[in-house]
Amino acid sequence: MSTQAPVSSLRRRLVVALPLILFAGLAAIFLIRLYGGDPSRLPSALIGKQVPDFKLEPLAELVDDGTPVKGFSSGILYGDKVSLVNIWASWCVPCRAEHPFLMELAKRSDIQVLGLNYKDKPANARRFLGTHGNPYERVGVDPNGRTSVDWGVYGVPETFVVDKKGTIRFKQIGPLTQDSLKRFLPQIEAAKVDLVR
């Protein structure tokens, strides 16, 4: 009888501890998957495909040197330059961190930088650009996120490289950083080289 009591007590402890052990194991797996990789390397089904058909209204009351900044549609992505389509929002903290890199990219004459404002309030978006500068030739608004879903957006910020034939060549998930530019800038050059062929 004395040997059964310790066995019974041990069994009860295991029964109580087993759910906690399973929960801790699953939590560890989720944390590793959530923080254990580079989100910019997530695959995109749209790489190598034409941009989706869309039309975005301009950001209301946004002006540049007294001229209203236009919205844009898929048609502008078929042109003379490689396009960078940046998905951003004023409420997005990483968007603030990447903004100086977009301002630098906007100085280049061989590309066009377009902004897709995602689920934002117009006044907040204008204030963001007024404070940090406007790197975008055009800014289209996506108030309900429908166009972003068509682009396969996971979240903001994301930036796409689109060649002049309207083909999506690369997708940067997350903010542009000094490190991510090492992968991003060669993608712009590759899209330009393929334009010559």
C-alpha positions in Angstrom: 0.0 0.0 0.0 2.9 2.4 0.7 4.3 1.8 -2.8 1.0 2.7 -4.5 0.7 6.1 -2.7 3.9 7.5 -4.2 3.0 6.1 -7.7 -0.5 7.6 -7.4 1.0 10.9 -6.3 3.5 10.9 -9.2 0.7 10.1 -11.7 -1.4 13.0 -10.4 1.6 15.4 -10.8 2.2 14.2 -14.4 -1.5 14.7 -15.2 -1.4 18.2 -13.9 2.0 19.0 -15.4 1.4 17.5 -18.9 -0.9 20.3 -20.1 1.6 22.9 -18.9 4.5 21.2 -20.6 2.5 20.9 -23.9 1.6 24.6 -23.7 5.2 25.7 -23.0 6.4 23.5 -25.9 3.8 25.0 -28.3 4.5 28.5 -27.1 8.2 28.0 -27.8 7.5 26.7 -31.3 5.3 29.7 -32.1 7.9 32.2 -30.8 10.6 30.6 -32.8 8.5 30.7 -35.9 7.3 34.3 -35.2 10.7 35.8 -34.5 13.1 33.2 -35.9 13.4 34.3 -39.5 13.7 37.1 -41.9 10.2 38.2 -42.9 11.5 39.8 -46.1 12.2 36.3 -47.4 8.6 35.2 -47.3 7.6 33.9 -50.7 5.3 35.9 -53.0 3.1 34.3 -55.6 3.2 37.5 -57.6 6.9 37.6 -58.4 7.2 37.3 -62.2 3.5 38.1 -62.8 1.8 41.3 -64.0 0.6 43.8 -61.5 -3.0 43.4 -60.6 -5.5 45.8 -62.3 -6.3 48.7 -59.9 -7.1 52.4 -59.7 -6.3 54.4 -56.6 -7.7 57.9 -55.9 -5.2 60.6 -54.8 -4.6 61.4 -51.2 -7.1 64.3 -50.7 -5.5 67.8 -50.5 -1.9 66.6 -50.9 0.1 69.1 -52.9 3.7 69.4 -54.0 4.8 72.9 -54.9 1.2 74.0 -55.2 0.3 71.2 -57.5 -2.1 68.4 -56.4 -0.3 65.1 -56.2 -2.1 62.5 -58.4 -3.3 59.1 -57.5 -2.3 56.2 -59.7 -3.5 53.1 -61.4 -1.9 49.9 -62.8 -1.4 51.7 -66.2 1.4 54.0 -64.8 3.5 50.9 -64.1 3.8 50.3 -67.8 6.2 53.1 -68.7 9.8 54.2 -69.2 11.1 53.5 -65.8 11.3 50.8 -63.1 8.7 51.5 -60.4 8.9 51.2 -56.7 5.5 50.8 -55.1 5.7 51.4 -51.4 2.8 50.4 -49.2 2.8 52.7 -46.1 0.7 54.3 -43.4 1.1 57.1 -41.0 0.3 54.8 -38.0 3.1 52.4 -39.1 6.2 52.8 -36.9 8.6 50.8 -39.3 7.3 53.2 -42.1 8.9 56.0 -40.2 12.2 54.1 -39.9 12.4 53.4 -43.6 11.3 56.8 -44.8 14.9 58.3 -45.1 15.8 55.4 -47.5 12.7 56.2 -49.6 13.7 59.9 -49.7 17.1 58.9 -51.0 15.7 56.5 -53.6 13.3 59.3 -54.8 16.4 61.4 -55.9 17.2 58.8 -58.6 16.0 59.8 -62.1 16.0 56.3 -63.4 13.1 55.0 -61.2 9.7 56.3 -60.1 8.6 55.9 -56.4 4.9 55.5 -55.9 3.1 55.4 -52.5 0.1 53.3 -51.7 -1.4 54.7 -48.5 -2.9 51.8 -46.6 -6.0 52.1 -44.4 -5.1 55.6 -43.2 -6.8 58.8 -42.4 -6.1 61.5 -45.0 -5.2 64.2 -42.5 -2.7 61.8 -40.7 -1.2 60.7 -44.0 -0.7 64.3 -45.1 0.8 65.2 -41.7 3.2 62.3 -42.0 4.4 63.4 -45.4 4.6 67.0 -44.3 6.8 66.1 -41.4 9.0 63.5 -43.0 9.0 64.7 -46.6 7.2 63.2 -49.7 9.3 60.8 -51.7 6.4 59.8 -53.9 5.7 61.0 -57.4 2.1 59.8 -56.9 0.2 58.7 -53.8 -2.9 56.5 -54.1 -5.1 55.7 -51.2 -6.4 52.2 -50.3 -8.9 53.0 -47.5 -10.3 49.5 -47.1 -7.2 47.5 -48.1 -8.7 45.8 -51.1 -6.0 46.8 -53.6 -3.3 45.7 -51.0 -4.9 42.3 -50.8 -4.7 42.0 -54.6 -1.0 42.8 -54.3 -0.6 40.1 -51.7 0.4 42.5 -48.9 1.1 40.9 -45.6 1.4 44.2 -43.7 3.0 47.6 -43.9 5.5 48.5 -45.0 6.2 46.5 -48.1 7.9 47.7 -51.3 7.7 46.2 -54.7 10.0 46.5 -57.7 8.0 46.6 -60.9 9.7 46.6 -64.4 8.4 48.9 -67.2 6.4 46.0 -68.6 4.3 45.9 -65.4 6.0 42.7 -64.1 6.6 42.4 -60.3 10.2 41.6 -60.0 10.8 41.7 -56.2 9.0 42.2 -53.0 10.6 43.6 -49.8 8.5 42.7 -46.8 9.1 45.0 -43.9 11.0 48.3 -43.8 13.9 49.2 -46.1 17.0 49.2 -44.0 20.7 49.5 -44.7 20.9 45.7 -44.7 17.8 45.1 -46.8 19.1 47.6 -49.4 21.9 45.2 -50.1 19.3 42.8 -51.6 16.9 45.5 -52.8 19.2 47.8 -54.9 20.5 44.9 -57.1 16.8 44.0 -57.8 16.3 47.5 -59.2 19.3 47.1 -61.4 18.3 43.7 -62.6 14.8 45.0 -63.6 16.5 47.8 -65.5 18.9 45.4 -67.4 16.0 43.2 -68.4 14.3 46.3 -69.9 17.0 46.5 -72.5 16.4 43.0 -73.8 
